[in-house]
């Protein structure tokens, strides 16, 4: 339902589906990588990927070279592919729409602490709260602007 990524009419987010069997399959455990920056790797999934791509553009305007990694699969996570996707990025920001307590981001933080001790890490996740209704539903979730703010703090 959303075709635009940065501004109305840019058409950079979604496209018309390819015919069945025509698209390249996504193998179980594969991760997607957008960009190749080494200042920051943003690891995310779902709507966090959409918001992180928007944040990446704003960070690039400030000279930050980032990459955005789309997990695509939440379990099991192929840790080897994930660590390889982060590559030489000096910092890792995990963006998770689930509540901060008991979320996927906890396991991801543990993975990066254990497997990449040389990297500076941070995460942003939804507040521990009830799920509000209507437009208030987004108040507890990460946003493009909160991702930018967390990235800048990690880069400081």
N, CA and C atoms as a LAMMPS dump frame, in Angstrom:
ITEM: TIMESTEP
0
ITEM: NUMBER OF ATOMS
468
ITEM: BOX BOUNDS ff ff ff
-5.0000000000000000e+02 5.0000000000000000e+02
-5.0000000000000000e+02 5.0000000000000000e+02
-5.0000000000000000e+02 5.0000000000000000e+02
ITEM: ATOMS id mol type element x y z
1 1 1 N 0.823 -1.19 0
2 1 2 C 0 0 0
3 1 3 C 0.87 1.257 0
4 2 1 N 2.114 1.15 0.368
5 2 2 C 3.021 2.295 0.362
6 2 3 C 4.015 2.109 -0.776
7 3 1 N 4.033 3.027 -1.713
8 3 2 C 4.942 2.925 -2.842
9 3 3 C 6.144 3.867 -2.708
10 4 1 N 6.039 4.832 -1.82
11 4 2 C 7.066 5.868 -1.734
12 4 3 C 7.924 5.683 -0.49
13 5 1 N 9.209 6.008 -0.615
14 5 2 C 10.145 5.846 0.492
15 5 3 C 10.467 7.174 1.168
16 6 1 N 10.868 8.17 0.374
17 6 2 C 11.323 9.433 0.954
18 6 3 C 10.336 10.581 0.772
19 7 1 N 9.638 10.593 -0.35
20 7 2 C 8.683 11.664 -0.6
21 7 3 C 7.595 11.157 -1.533
22 8 1 N 6.465 11.815 -1.485
23 8 2 C 5.318 11.394 -2.282
24 8 3 C 5.677 11.37 -3.767
25 9 1 N 5.395 10.234 -4.387
26 9 2 C 5.625 10.092 -5.816
27 9 3 C 6.991 9.569 -6.21
28 10 1 N 7.886 9.28 -5.228
29 10 2 C 9.221 8.811 -5.629
30 10 3 C 9.217 7.348 -6.083
31 11 1 N 8.203 6.558 -5.686
32 11 2 C 8.085 5.176 -6.136
33 11 3 C 9.253 4.288 -5.756
34 12 1 N 9.987 4.633 -4.694
35 12 2 C 11.202 3.901 -4.335
36 12 3 C 10.976 2.763 -3.346
37 13 1 N 9.742 2.549 -2.901
38 13 2 C 9.552 1.516 -1.898
39 13 3 C 9.054 0.206 -2.486
40 14 1 N 7.879 0.171 -3.019
41 14 2 C 7.352 -1.085 -3.548
42 14 3 C 7.158 -0.994 -5.053
43 15 1 N 6.968 -2.129 -5.643
44 15 2 C 6.744 -2.183 -7.079
45 15 3 C 5.717 -3.261 -7.366
46 16 1 N 5.388 -3.402 -8.602
47 16 2 C 4.441 -4.429 -9.011
48 16 3 C 5.107 -5.793 -8.852
49 17 1 N 4.373 -6.747 -8.308
50 17 2 C 4.922 -8.09 -8.128
51 17 3 C 5.286 -8.711 -9.464
52 18 1 N 6.405 -9.407 -9.469
53 18 2 C 6.775 -10.176 -10.654
54 18 3 C 5.89 -11.411 -10.738
55 19 1 N 5.799 -11.979 -11.918
56 19 2 C 4.998 -13.188 -12.104
57 19 3 C 5.564 -14.304 -11.232
58 20 1 N 4.698 -15.181 -10.723
59 20 2 C 5.194 -16.295 -9.902
60 20 3 C 6.298 -17.066 -10.621
61 21 1 N 7.379 -17.296 -9.887
62 21 2 C 8.512 -18.024 -10.45
63 21 3 C 9.515 -17.159 -11.179
64 22 1 N 9.182 -15.883 -11.442
65 22 2 C 10.088 -15.012 -12.198
66 22 3 C 11.108 -14.306 -11.296
67 23 1 N 10.755 -14.089 -10.06
68 23 2 C 11.647 -13.369 -9.145
69 23 3 C 12.688 -14.322 -8.563
70 24 1 N 13.818 -13.752 -8.174
71 24 2 C 14.851 -14.553 -7.509
72 24 3 C 14.342 -14.941 -6.126
73 25 1 N 14.427 -16.2 -5.758
74 25 2 C 13.94 -16.617 -4.438
75 25 3 C 14.844 -16.101 -3.318
76 26 1 N 14.23 -15.909 -2.163
77 26 2 C 14.99 -15.547 -0.968
78 26 3 C 15.148 -16.836 -0.176
79 27 1 N 16.38 -17.291 -0.055
80 27 2 C 16.648 -18.552 0.636
81 27 3 C 16.447 -18.388 2.136
82 28 1 N 16.055 -19.472 2.786
83 28 2 C 15.864 -19.475 4.228
84 28 3 C 17.142 -18.998 4.912
85 29 1 N 17.017 -17.99 5.753
86 29 2 C 18.168 -17.485 6.49
87 29 3 C 18.922 -16.354 5.811
88 30 1 N 18.597 -16.063 4.535
89 30 2 C 19.291 -14.973 3.843
90 30 3 C 18.948 -13.628 4.47
91 31 1 N 19.884 -12.708 4.427
92 31 2 C 19.651 -11.333 4.858
93 31 3 C 19.778 -10.432 3.637
94 32 1 N 19.11 -9.306 3.681
95 32 2 C 19.222 -8.315 2.619
96 32 3 C 20.108 -7.182 3.096
97 33 1 N 20.909 -6.636 2.186
98 33 2 C 21.795 -5.537 2.549
99 33 3 C 21.609 -4.404 1.555
100 34 1 N 21.317 -3.221 2.073
101 34 2 C 21.223 -2.021 1.248
102 34 3 C 22.37 -1.099 1.653
103 35 1 N 23.242 -0.801 0.723
104 35 2 C 24.384 0.066 0.995
105 35 3 C 25.599 -0.718 1.452
106 36 1 N 26.718 -0.006 1.541
107 36 2 C 27.96 -0.667 1.946
108 36 3 C 28.797 0.214 2.863
109 37 1 N 28.138 1.157 3.527
110 37 2 C 28.86 2.063 4.403
111 37 3 C 29.527 1.349 5.567
112 38 1 N 30.62 1.941 6.048
113 38 2 C 31.355 1.324 7.152
114 38 3 C 31.261 2.119 8.455
115 39 1 N 30.571 3.266 8.45
116 39 2 C 30.385 4.016 9.693
117 39 3 C 29.371 3.34 10.6
118 40 1 N 28.308 2.798 9.994
119 40 2 C 27.177 2.298 10.765
120 40 3 C 26.443 1.212 9.991
121 41 1 N 26.092 0.143 10.68
122 41 2 C 25.192 -0.877 10.131
123 41 3 C 23.922 -0.845 10.971
124 42 1 N 22.787 -0.663 10.315
125 42 2 C 21.493 -0.698 10.987
126 42 3 C 20.885 -2.059 10.691
127 43 1 N 20.637 -2.841 11.726
128 43 2 C 20.086 -4.188 11.589
129 43 3 C 18.626 -4.14 12.018
130 44 1 N 17.732 -4.588 11.131
131 44 2 C 16.309 -4.439 11.403
132 44 3 C 15.496 -5.44 10.601
133 45 1 N 14.19 -5.286 10.65
134 45 2 C 13.273 -6.148 9.904
135 45 3 C 11.913 -5.449 9.804
136 46 1 N 11.046 -5.945 8.941
137 46 2 C 9.681 -5.436 8.829
138 46 3 C 9.639 -3.943 8.586
139 47 1 N 8.727 -3.246 9.273
140 47 2 C 8.582 -1.809 9.102
141 47 3 C 9.841 -1.059 9.542
142 48 1 N 10.623 -1.661 10.423
143 48 2 C 11.889 -1.041 10.818
144 48 3 C 12.829 -0.865 9.641
145 49 1 N 12.744 -1.775 8.66
146 49 2 C 13.576 -1.649 7.459
147 49 3 C 13.168 -0.416 6.667
148 50 1 N 11.876 -0.225 6.491
149 50 2 C 11.345 0.949 5.788
150 50 3 C 11.803 2.232 6.482
151 51 1 N 11.614 2.307 7.788
152 51 2 C 11.994 3.504 8.547
153 51 3 C 13.507 3.707 8.558
154 52 1 N 14.268 2.62 8.638
155 52 2 C 15.732 2.719 8.646
156 52 3 C 16.268 3.199 7.306
157 53 1 N 15.619 2.808 6.222
158 53 2 C 16.025 3.312 4.902
159 53 3 C 15.797 4.82 4.828
160 54 1 N 14.704 5.298 5.42
161 54 2 C 14.466 6.745 5.464
162 54 3 C 15.524 7.427 6.328
163 55 1 N 15.83 6.844 7.477
164 55 2 C 16.839 7.409 8.374
165 55 3 C 18.207 7.425 7.706
166 56 1 N 18.513 6.379 6.949
167 56 2 C 19.804 6.293 6.263
168 56 3 C 20.026 7.5 5.357
169 57 1 N 18.982 7.926 4.656
170 57 2 C 19.105 9.084 3.758
171 57 3 C 19.419 10.357 4.554
172 58 1 N 18.758 10.539 5.681
173 58 2 C 19.024 11.718 6.514
174 58 3 C 20.431 11.674 7.093
175 59 1 N 20.873 10.499 7.503
176 59 2 C 22.233 10.358 8.032
177 59 3 C 23.275 10.611 6.947
178 60 1 N 22.995 10.178 5.719
179 60 2 C 23.922 10.401 4.604
180 60 3 C 24.103 11.893 4.346
181 61 1 N 23.057 12.669 4.545
182 61 2 C 23.153 14.123 4.375
183 61 3 C 24.122 14.737 5.377
184 62 1 N 24.338 14.034 6.502
185 62 2 C 25.307 14.465 7.516
186 62 3 C 26.667 13.807 7.325
187 63 1 N 26.845 13.099 6.213
188 63 2 C 28.128 12.473 5.916
189 63 3 C 28.317 11.079 6.491
190 64 1 N 27.263 10.487 7.042
191 64 2 C 27.365 9.155 7.628
192 64 3 C 27.21 8.11 6.526
193 65 1 N 28.193 7.228 6.428
194 65 2 C 28.149 6.138 5.452
195 65 3 C 27.605 4.901 6.161
196 66 1 N 26.375 4.525 5.798
197 66 2 C 25.692 3.445 6.501
198 66 3 C 25.263 2.353 5.536
199 67 1 N 24.909 1.238 6.125
200 67 2 C 24.247 0.147 5.405
201 67 3 C 23.059 -0.274 6.256
202 68 1 N 22.001 -0.728 5.596
203 68 2 C 20.815 -1.197 6.306
204 68 3 C 20.656 -2.674 5.998
205 69 1 N 20.579 -3.47 7.049
206 69 2 C 20.49 -4.922 6.909
207 69 3 C 19.09 -5.368 7.302
208 70 1 N 18.42 -6.04 6.366
209 70 2 C 17.078 -6.573 6.577
210 70 3 C 17.2 -8.046 6.948
211 71 1 N 16.804 -8.391 8.164
212 71 2 C 16.924 -9.774 8.625
213 71 3 C 16.137 -10.754 7.754
214 72 1 N 14.966 -10.357 7.296
215 72 2 C 14.077 -11.188 6.483
216 72 3 C 13.537 -12.402 7.214
217 73 1 N 14.319 -13.058 8.025
218 73 2 C 13.9 -14.23 8.811
219 73 3 C 14.217 -13.942 10.274
220 74 1 N 13.249 -14.165 11.15
221 74 2 C 13.48 -13.876 12.563
222 74 3 C 13.931 -15.091 13.36
223 75 1 N 13.738 -16.268 12.824
224 75 2 C 14.18 -17.435 13.55
225 75 3 C 14.175 -18.658 12.656
226 76 1 N 15.218 -19.392 12.683
227 76 2 C 16.463 -19.001 13.343
228 76 3 C 17.217 -17.967 12.511
229 77 1 N 17.967 -17.127 13.185
230 77 2 C 18.814 -16.144 12.506
231 77 3 C 20.128 -16.831 12.15
232 78 1 N 20.536 -16.703 10.905
233 78 2 C 21.825 -17.251 10.483
234 78 3 C 22.902 -16.252 10.918
235 79 1 N 23.506 -16.514 12.068
236 79 2 C 24.467 -15.574 12.653
237 79 3 C 25.667 -15.338 11.743
238 80 1 N 26.135 -16.353 11.038
239 80 2 C 27.274 -16.178 10.137
240 80 3 C 26.937 -15.178 9.032
241 81 1 N 25.751 -15.316 8.429
242 81 2 C 25.337 -14.389 7.364
243 81 3 C 25.131 -12.987 7.919
244 82 1 N 24.586 -12.898 9.117
245 82 2 C 24.346 -11.594 9.724
246 82 3 C 25.658 -10.881 10.027
247 83 1 N 26.593 -11.57 10.648
248 83 2 C 27.89 -10.971 10.96
249 83 3 C 28.62 -10.586 9.67
250 84 1 N 28.525 -11.418 8.651
251 84 2 C 29.152 -11.095 7.359
252 84 3 C 28.509 -9.856 6.741
253 85 1 N 27.193 -9.716 6.879
254 85 2 C 26.493 -8.561 6.315
255 85 3 C 26.91 -7.267 7.005
256 86 1 N 27.154 -7.317 8.308
257 86 2 C 27.62 -6.137 9.048
258 86 3 C 29.027 -5.768 8.588
259 87 1 N 29.82 -6.776 8.272
260 87 2 C 31.145 -6.561 7.693
261 87 3 C 32.015 -5.621 8.481
262 88 1 N 32.561 -4.618 7.784
263 88 2 C 33.524 -3.713 8.401
264 88 3 C 32.888 -2.488 9.064
265 89 1 N 31.579 -2.467 9.185
266 89 2 C 30.931 -1.339 9.861
267 89 3 C 31.425 -1.274 11.303
268 90 1 N 31.76 -0.087 11.749
269 90 2 C 32.345 0.095 13.079
270 90 3 C 31.292 0.069 14.196
271 91 1 N 30.049 0.413 13.829
272 91 2 C 28.976 0.499 14.809
273 91 3 C 27.754 -0.25 14.292
274 92 1 N 26.981 -0.813 15.216
275 92 2 C 25.776 -1.545 14.857
276 92 3 C 24.618 -0.985 15.677
277 93 1 N 23.576 -0.554 14.981
278 93 2 C 22.35 -0.097 15.622
279 93 3 C 21.25 -1.09 15.265
280 94 1 N 20.651 -1.699 16.269
281 94 2 C 19.562 -2.643 16.058
282 94 3 C 18.245 -1.892 16.237
283 95 1 N 17.374 -1.988 15.243
284 95 2 C 16.068 -1.338 15.276
285 95 3 C 15.008 -2.43 15.321
286 96 1 N 14.226 -2.442 16.394
287 96 2 C 13.245 -3.5 16.631
288 96 3 C 11.908 -2.874 17.021
289 97 1 N 10.842 -3.24 16.315
290 97 2 C 9.521 -2.704 16.638
291 97 3 C 8.849 -3.406 17.81
292 98 1 N 9.389 -4.512 18.242
293 98 2 C 8.811 -5.19 19.399
294 98 3 C 9.229 -4.459 20.669
295 99 1 N 8.541 -4.757 21.749
296 99 2 C 8.883 -4.123 23.022
297 99 3 C 10.33 -4.434 23.395
298 100 1 N 10.956 -3.513 24.076
299 100 2 C 12.378 -3.653 24.397
300 100 3 C 12.659 -4.879 25.269
301 101 1 N 11.706 -5.25 26.129
302 101 2 C 11.881 -6.42 26.986
303 101 3 C 11.341 -7.661 26.271
304 102 1 N 12.192 -8.66 26.12
305 102 2 C 11.764 -9.912 25.499
306 102 3 C 11.686 -9.856 23.985
307 103 1 N 12.413 -8.955 23.373
308 103 2 C 12.322 -8.786 21.918
309 103 3 C 13.475 -9.466 21.191
310 104 1 N 13.358 -9.511 19.889
311 104 2 C 14.402 -10.059 19.026
312 104 3 C 15.72 -9.309 19.236
313 105 1 N 15.616 -8.036 19.552
314 105 2 C 16.833 -7.233 19.717
315 105 3 C 17.725 -7.73 20.853
316 106 1 N 17.149 -8.357 21.863
317 106 2 C 17.97 -8.9 22.952
318 106 3 C 18.905 -9.989 22.427
319 107 1 N 18.373 -10.898 21.634
320 107 2 C 19.193 -11.97 21.067
321 107 3 C 20.204 -11.413 20.079
322 108 1 N 19.815 -10.413 19.318
323 108 2 C 20.748 -9.809 18.362
324 108 3 C 21.9 -9.123 19.091
325 109 1 N 21.593 -8.418 20.176
326 109 2 C 22.66 -7.782 20.963
327 109 3 C 23.633 -8.834 21.477
328 110 1 N 23.097 -9.934 21.996
329 110 2 C 23.961 -11.002 22.496
330 110 3 C 24.843 -11.555 21.38
331 111 1 N 24.275 -11.736 20.214
332 111 2 C 25.052 -12.236 19.068
333 111 3 C 26.217 -11.313 18.766
334 112 1 N 25.939 -10.016 18.691
335 112 2 C 27.009 -9.077 18.336
336 112 3 C 28.039 -8.921 19.453
337 113 1 N 27.605 -8.972 20.702
338 113 2 C 28.561 -8.905 21.823
339 113 3 C 29.508 -10.098 21.765
340 114 1 N 28.953 -11.273 21.513
341 114 2 C 29.765 -12.499 21.5
342 114 3 C 30.619 -12.626 20.247
343 115 1 N 30.107 -12.186 19.103
344 115 2 C 30.784 -12.461 17.838
345 115 3 C 31.55 -11.284 17.266
346 116 1 N 31.264 -10.061 17.725
347 116 2 C 31.944 -8.879 17.191
348 116 3 C 32.287 -7.925 18.328
349 117 1 N 33.157 -8.343 19.243
350 117 2 C 33.432 -7.522 20.427
351 117 3 C 34.092 -6.177 20.115
352 118 1 N 34.578 -5.992 18.903
353 118 2 C 35.246 -4.754 18.53
354 118 3 C 34.268 -3.665 18.089
355 119 1 N 33.002 -3.99 17.946
356 119 2 C 32.032 -3.023 17.435
357 119 3 C 31.298 -2.321 18.574
358 120 1 N 30.947 -1.071 18.342
359 120 2 C 30.132 -0.312 19.286
360 120 3 C 28.67 -0.618 18.949
361 121 1 N 27.87 -0.951 19.975
362 121 2 C 26.502 -1.425 19.764
363 121 3 C 25.477 -0.549 20.463
364 122 1 N 24.287 -0.49 19.868
365 122 2 C 23.137 0.153 20.503
366 122 3 C 21.883 -0.453 19.895
367 123 1 N 20.772 -0.269 20.595
368 123 2 C 19.499 -0.729 20.036
369 123 3 C 18.403 0.251 20.378
370 124 1 N 17.416 0.281 19.531
371 124 2 C 16.21 1.062 19.756
372 124 3 C 15.046 0.116 19.509
373 125 1 N 14.087 0.125 20.422
374 125 2 C 12.936 -0.768 20.311
375 125 3 C 11.716 -0.038 20.852
376 126 1 N 10.567 -0.68 20.7
377 126 2 C 9.331 -0.098 21.215
378 126 3 C 9.38 -0.036 22.736
379 127 1 N 8.703 0.944 23.273
380 127 2 C 8.605 1.071 24.724
381 127 3 C 7.837 -0.117 25.298
382 128 1 N 8.188 -0.508 26.517
383 128 2 C 7.406 -1.509 27.232
384 128 3 C 6.101 -0.841 27.662
385 129 1 N 5.019 -1.17 26.976
386 129 2 C 3.725 -0.555 27.28
387 129 3 C 2.617 -1.394 26.679
388 130 1 N 1.394 -0.997 26.963
389 130 2 C 0.263 -1.611 26.295
390 130 3 C 0.274 -1.143 24.837
391 131 1 N -0.471 -1.794 23.985
392 131 2 C -0.545 -1.394 22.579
393 131 3 C -1.681 -0.386 22.436
394 132 1 N -1.361 0.882 22.187
395 132 2 C -2.418 1.871 22.019
396 132 3 C -3.171 1.642 20.704
397 133 1 N -4.33 2.228 20.588
398 133 2 C -5.148 2.086 19.387
399 133 3 C -5.053 3.327 18.508
400 134 1 N -5.445 3.173 17.254
401 134 2 C -5.497 4.291 16.325
402 134 3 C -4.125 4.883 16.071
403 135 1 N -4.089 6.192 15.854
404 135 2 C -2.822 6.872 15.551
405 135 3 C -1.833 6.816 16.713
406 136 1 N -2.338 6.621 17.922
407 136 2 C -1.46 6.534 19.092
408 136 3 C -0.587 5.291 19.05
409 137 1 N -0.931 4.306 18.206
410 137 2 C -0.166 3.05 18.134
411 137 3 C 1.299 3.288 17.793
412 138 1 N 1.603 4.343 17.06
413 138 2 C 2.983 4.593 16.657
414 138 3 C 3.798 5.318 17.726
415 139 1 N 3.153 5.8 18.779
416 139 2 C 3.868 6.564 19.806
417 139 3 C 4.895 5.729 20.557
418 140 1 N 4.669 4.438 20.69
419 140 2 C 5.596 3.591 21.44
420 140 3 C 6.664 2.962 20.549
421 141 1 N 6.538 3.115 19.233
422 141 2 C 7.421 2.438 18.288
423 141 3 C 8.59 3.32 17.855
424 142 1 N 9.668 2.708 17.379
425 142 2 C 10.727 3.497 16.756
426 142 3 C 10.166 4.247 15.55
427 143 1 N 10.723 5.397 15.266
428 143 2 C 10.336 6.2 14.105
429 143 3 C 11.596 6.547 13.32
430 144 1 N 11.4 7.112 12.15
431 144 2 C 12.549 7.553 11.357
432 144 3 C 13.42 8.496 12.188
433 145 1 N 12.787 9.44 12.866
434 145 2 C 13.541 10.434 13.624
435 145 3 C 14.212 9.849 14.863
436 146 1 N 13.566 8.888 15.534
437 146 2 C 14.216 8.281 16.696
438 146 3 C 15.365 7.38 16.273
439 147 1 N 15.277 6.8 15.081
440 147 2 C 16.397 6.005 14.541
441 147 3 C 17.58 6.915 14.244
442 148 1 N 17.318 8.073 13.624
443 148 2 C 18.378 9.05 13.348
444 148 3 C 19.024 9.503 14.661
445 149 1 N 18.216 9.804 15.659
446 149 2 C 18.747 10.272 16.95
447 149 3 C 19.622 9.18 17.61
448 150 1 N 19.152 7.934 17.586
449 150 2 C 19.928 6.848 18.183
450 150 3 C 21.222 6.608 17.416
451 151 1 N 21.164 6.729 16.088
452 151 2 C 22.365 6.564 15.276
453 151 3 C 23.391 7.649 15.573
454 152 1 N 22.934 8.899 15.679
455 152 2 C 23.852 10.002 15.974
456 152 3 C 24.487 9.851 17.351
457 153 1 N 23.712 9.355 18.309
458 153 2 C 24.275 9.116 19.641
459 153 3 C 25.336 8.017 19.597
460 154 1 N 25.089 6.967 18.818
461 154 2 C 26.04 5.881 18.669
462 154 3 C 27.299 6.339 17.934
463 155 1 N 27.131 7.27 17.003
464 155 2 C 28.26 7.789 16.223
465 155 3 C 29.113 8.796 17.005
466 156 1 N 28.556 9.333 18.088
467 156 2 C 29.272 10.36 18.859
468 156 3 C 30.469 9.787 19.582
